[in-house]
């Protein structure tokens, strides 16, 4: 790596009223250096150290520069004072995904998840359909939307130690009524045992998630009676109509206490009582509504269409509005 830039957000809050960094507090200079070395570790292909219950305060103090931090200026001493021999060995042995030598071209950024450089401000695609085609449908030259290859979108969030998403194929997925028509169909899904959650709202109050209308996606029916275009639009309705309208959904919005995370641990497409969590249970503090189009497809045909930042513990990650791949069904002639 010839050069690089690391940005340090001096105003970041761990939780409300608890700053991550305080220049007037003891240890501020060493904490600044430790965070720099931690971020430099990412440049060498190192990932964050797993934390019990996604809480860095429970990590072994000083085990790795890739630890998280606990308290203002890491007052609990979770980060080591310098790079450890274990970190050096990991860099030497790490043969994973790396940035190009010299970094990405000017105007591009590196994405660890997709292992590619992407334009910071990509030019808009020519769209004679005016942005009206959803669910992965191709805009045809005549200005009409083509057939929809997928049934569309829920919002998903990686809430475990890793921010990566690993999904199944349609054949390896589950039966679920995504489009809320009363018929469960086979579609790709999250993997069994993976802490990847659906953002959900038990709209009828029966204690379970019945179908795609209780996820946040294009099958969400807004209180106005209209279907949402995508999951972030569905979520934004509550920020605008019963929240503070600041473009972020968090504990200051009335809907926050009713939102849940559904992790389908046993991979059956049925929400069990022990699979629904409050957002705070997984240290989700906020979800931005300022989404961008990314449209990246995995090897199974699942399309990561939209993404928006969310705060997970001390990390900023991305929540995705995802188009699951579906297994074609035989239809009567």
Secondary structure, DSSP 8 states (H G I E B T S, - for coil): ---------TT-EEETTEES--TTSTTHHHHHHHHHHHHHHHHTT------GGG-GGGS-TTS-TT----SGGGTT--S-SS--HHHHHHHHH--S----TT-S-TTEEEETTTTEEEETT------TTTT---TT--B-TTS-B---SS--EEEEEE-SS-----B--STTSEEE-TT-SS--EEE--B-TT--EEEEE--TT-SSS--SGGGBSSTT-B-TTS-B-SSHHHHHHHHHHHSS--SSEEETTSGGGGG-EEE--TT-SS---GGGEE-GGGGTEEEEE---EEEEEE-TTS-EEEEEEEEEETTEEEEEEEEE--B-------
